[in-house]
Amino acid sequence: MPSRHSLFLTVRLLLLTPCVFASSAAAQVPDELKRWLGPQIWQRDVDGPILSLGKSGHFDDTHIFAPMVARDKDQFFLWYCGSQGFAHDLSKARTVDERVFKLGLATSKDGKRFEKHPGGPVFALDEDKRSVLTPAVLRNADGFVLREAGRMRMWFSSATLGGGGRVQSIHETSSSDGIHWSKASSVQIERAYAPTVIRTEGGYQMWYTVPGRYPWLMRHARSDDGRKWIVTEEPVLKVTQGWEHYLQIYPTVTKIGNVYLMWYASYLHENRETTAIGFAVSLDGAEWYKHPQNPVLRPDPSRPWESHYVSSQSVIRTSDGSFRMWYASRRKPPFTNLYFALNTARWSGPPAEAAQESP
């Protein structure tokens, strides 16, 4: 039987432990990051989707997701992944596992009203059943394209979808105009999905999701040239918050001053019928601090085209210090359209002194 002294110590530890953990967790967040972890309220400032499914028979008539937005001169370029599904002739209809995604393009003057490129998809892979997924164009924090030798660089993941298909891997392509793209590179990273890439004084940095068994993890990689990558040994993000189920996916990272900002998606409920978008910050791109009020963007049941899923987002900081996000969504089940529309929202940004930092 324990002594009265040991019982006293045990009770005292139990009483003190929550306080110790709470103060420890608060102390762990560096001061430079705390202002980024305040309220993050996104305002949907467009009445309907900014981009919808294509007409029957078009390459994007059934699924549309993964917007990647960048600015070039006086235009917003929005690349996205689209695929066909059900045909009028049911004998030729594609099942969900047979879908093949190609890269579409839409342009805008204000980032809110987009027109699709009239020529259909702007990039596809040579293999008929292999998809182009989750594009990431090299750009600055303000969204302007960061050209190298006069060309845009884009990383993307590819896969053959369905049971027994080729697992996701990351490749690269380049373009002078955002419409005509070079032949895809060989595999740069195996078993990797949804890359986001930035260039810093330390070289190129990439964050991506490792697909496979749940829970999916998020990894970081570094490169001197953006082609040969060294993967960080430990995952940089794991499931740790109550709203996260099974995975973190679709990272989008930008750097403001010395602070890395990441928005990412996860299943909002265990039934996997809805997703939401979370936020994390870092000083080195490896150790991340999640927003205590995650998720920062949820589906909106009052908007049928985005009532259940919001994910695969792209974010830039605008000239007035605010942030704009573009994201994909689904309507309620049954999920005939795995992704149904593209949308946008605006956040005014952190306190003014933080927003004045240089990108």
N, C-alpha and C positions, 0 to 999 in steps of 0.2 A: 504494500500500500504506500502511495507517495506521501511524503512528509508535508506538514502544513506549510513549511517554507517553500517547497517545490510547487505546491498548488498555488501559493500566492504569486510566485514568479510566472507560472503558466497563465493565470488570469490577467496579470499585468501585461504580459506580452500580447495576449489576445486583444486587450483594450487598446494598446498602443500601435499594433501592427497596421491597421487601416490608415492611421494618421501618417505613419512613416512612409507607407506606399504612396499615399496621395501627395505628400510634399516631395518625395523622391521623383515621382512622375512629372510634377510641375517643374522641378529643378532641372530635369533632363533637357528641357527645351531651351536651346540657346536664346539669349535675348534678341538677337537679330531676326529670329524667326517668329517670335510671339505675335507681332503685329499682323502677320499673314494668317494667323489662326483665329482671328475674330470673325464676326458674322460675315457670311458670304451668300448674299441674296441675289439670285439670278432672275432677271425680268425677261419674260418672253414678250418681245416687242413687235412681233409679226402675227397677224391674225390667223394665218394658216401655214401649212408646210411651205418651205422655200423651194423644195423640189419633191416631185411625186413620181410614182411609177410611170414608165413609158407606155405608149399605146401598145395594144396587143400586137405581138409579132416583133416588137423592138427588143433589143438585147437586155433591156432593164424593165421588162413588163411585169415581173413578179417579185423580185427582191432588189432592194437598193440600200446600201449602208456604207460606212467607213468614209465620211467626207474628210478630205484633206484640203485646207484652204491656205492659199498664199497670195500675196500681193505682188504684182509686177507692173511697174509704171502706174497707170491710172485705173487698173482693173483688179478685181478679185478673181482668182482662178480657184475653182472648186472641182477637184478630182474625186470621183466616187466609184464604188464597185457595184455593178448591176448584173443581174442574170435573168434569164427567161425561165418560165415554169410551165404552166399549163397551156396547151395549144388547143385550137378549135377541133382538130382531129385528135381525139382522146388516145388513139393508138400511138401518137407521137408525143404525148405529154411527158414532161420530165418529172420525176419524183424529186423530193427534197434532196435525197442523196445524189442525184444525178445533175444537180445544178452546176453551171460553170460560170464564173464571174469574169467579166471584162472591165476595163477601166473606161469610165465615162468622164466627161468634162462639161462644166457649166461656168459661165462668166457673169460678172455683176459689176456695177459701178459703185454700189453702196454696201455690198455685203449682205443685203436682205432680199433683193429681187434678182433672181438668177434666170438665165436663159441657157438651155442645153445646147451644146455644140451640134450643129445640124448634120454633121457627117457620121453620127453614131459613135461607137467606141473609138478611143484614140490609142488604145494599147491592149494587146492580147498575147497570149503565149502560143508558141507553135503547136504544142500538143493539144489536141482537140478537147480533152477532158480535164485539162489542168487550169486552175483558176488563178487570176490575179487578185490578191487580197490586201487590204489595209496599207495603202500607199503612205509614204512619209517623204515629203520634199524638204530639202535643206533650205532653211530660212532663218532670218533674224527673229528676235523676240517680238518685234513690231509686225511680223508677218511678211515682210518683204523678202522675196526670193534672194538667197545667197548664191549667186552664180560663181562658178569656177571655170576659168578659161572660156567664159561666155556661155556656159551651159548650166541648166538646172540638173541637179542630181536627185534621184528618187530611189528610195529603198522600198521594197514591198515583200510580202510573204506570198508564197504560192503553195498549192496543194491540189491533190486529186481528191475530191470530197467523196464521202460515202465509206462504208465498211471496206477495209482492205486497201484503201487508196494511199497515195503517197503522202507522208506526213508533211506538215508545214515546214518550210525553210525560207531563208531570207536571201534575196537577190538585189541587184541594182540595175538601173537603166538611167539614161540621160537624154536631155532634149534641149534644143535651142529656143523653142517656142511654146513648149507645154502641150503641143499637139502631136508632133512626130517624135517618137521615142526610139532609142537604139535597141538593138537586140539585148535581151536579158543576160546578165552575167551568169557565171556558174554560181553554185551555192556558196554563200559567204558564212552562214551559220545554219547548222542543221537543227531540226526540232525547235523552231522558233517562229513566233506569230506576233503580228501587230507591232512592228518596230516604230520607235520614235527616235530621231537622230538630231543632235545639235553639234555645232563646232565651237569649241572653246579654246582658250590659250593652251590647254593641255592636250589638244587633239580632238578627235571625233568621239562622241559618246553616244551610246545606244542603250535604250531600255526596251525590253520585249517580254512577252509571256511565253512560258514553256508549256505547250499543250501536252495532254496525255491523261494519266489518272488524276482524279481530284485528290487533294486540292492543287490547282494550277499555281505555279510560282512565277514571280517576276524577277528577271535577271538584268544585269548591267554588263556592257562590254565597252572596250576602249580600242581605238585604232589611230595610227598615225596618218593613214591615207584614206580611211573610210572603206577599205576593201578587206584587209586582213585584221581580224578582230581578236582581242584577248578578253575572254569572258571572266568576270569577277567570280571568285570561287563561291561565295555565299550569296543566296538570293537576297535581293534588296527589299522585297516586300512579301509579306505572308499574311494569311487570314488571321486577324487579331481583334477585329471589332465585331460587335454583336450583329450588325446589319450585313456583314459579309458572309456569303455562303459559297463555299467550294473554290473560289478563285478571285484573283484580281486580273483584269484584262483591259486591253486598249489603253495603255499609258500614253499620255501626251505630255511632253516635258518642254519647258522653256526656262530660260535663265534671265533674271532681272537683277542687275548688279552682281552681288555674290551669292544670291539665293536661287536655288533650283525650285521650280514649281511643277507639281505633277497632278494632273487629273486622271482618274482611272475609274473603271466600271467594275461592278460585282453584282451577283444575284442579290436581290433585296430580300427574297424569301426563300425558304428551303424548297418550295415547290417548283422553283425555277421558271415561274410564269411572269416574272417582272425583274427588271434591273434598275440600278440607280448609279449615280456618278459621285465618287468621293474625291478627296483632295489631300495632298501631303506636301511637305516642304523639306528642304535639305540644304546643308552648306557644302556638301561634297558630292552629291549625286548618288551616294552609297547608303548613308544612314538617313532614313526618312522619318518624319514626325507627322502622323496622320491628324487631320482636323478632328477635334473632339466632338464636333456637331455633324460629322458625316452621317449620311450622304448630303452633299451640298446641292445636288439637283436630282429631283425625283420625277417619275412620270406624273402626268396631269390627267386625272380621270375625266375632267371636263373637256378635254381636247381628244376626241376619239382617235385621231391619227397618232397620238403619243400617250395613250392611256396606260400602257404596260411596260414598255422598254424605252429607256434612254441610254445610249452607249455609243461607242466608237467615235468619240468626240475629237474635235480639233479646236485649238484655242490660240488666240493672239492678243497682244496688248495694243490698243489703238493709241492715236496721238494724244488724246486727252487723258490718258492714264487708266481708262476703263479697259475691261476685257470683253471680248466677244467669243462665244462658243458656237460651233456648229456640231450637230449630233444627229444620229439616226434613231428611229423609233419604230415601235410596233403597236398595233391596235390590239384589242382584246382577243383571247383565244376563240375559235381554233386558229392556230397560226399558219394559215395558208401562205401568207407572205411573212417570211421570217423577219424581214425588215420592210417597212411600209412607206416611210417618208423621211425626209431630211428637214431639220428645223434649226432655229437659232435663238440665242438668248444673250443678254448683256448683264455684266456685273460692274458696278461703279468702281470697284477696286478697293484696296486697303486704305488706311488713313493717308492723307495727302502727302505727308513726309515720306512715306514708303513709296508712293506712286511716282515720286520725282526722281527716283534712282534711274541711272542710265542703263539701257539694255546691254 
